[in-house]
């Protein structure tokens, strides 16, 4: 079921929010600028608001390997080895380059970092002339999450196997 994500600024059934995002779980199904968004903000302010709403909905949606660790089966005498494995996994993760990914549509550019949308920009000539349906369709395409660049690592898998789990 789709969920509409609006800001808290509702006024008698209306909102001064320049954009509405309809979600299917954590995937933006449709991004619809309000009909009069131009009266409320600039194009870059609208795109910045889309970035804020996308990130607000996606917070916590992407798993962190550290959160998947369970110490329930760990014995006290195993803490030393556990700490060593955690240190190796952390060091390995810090060596990985930042996961910056750029996704483009015909007129929009979305920059993602570690599963968060950090920037959304548009061709200024296009945004000044595009109709509402074309704008909504391309915005929706631009904010689709990119595949996670965080690849499975050897040290992390070794730690998870040590704790009795499957690699994540």
Secondary structure, DSSP 8 states (H G I E B T S, - for coil): -EEEE--S-EETTEE--SEEEEEETTEEEEEEE-TTHHHH--HHHHHHHHHHHHHHHHTTTS--GGGG---TT--GGGHHHHHHHHHHHHHHHHHS---EEEEE-SSEEEEEETTEEEEEEE-HHHHHH--HHHHHHHHHHHTS---------HHHHHHHHHTT----
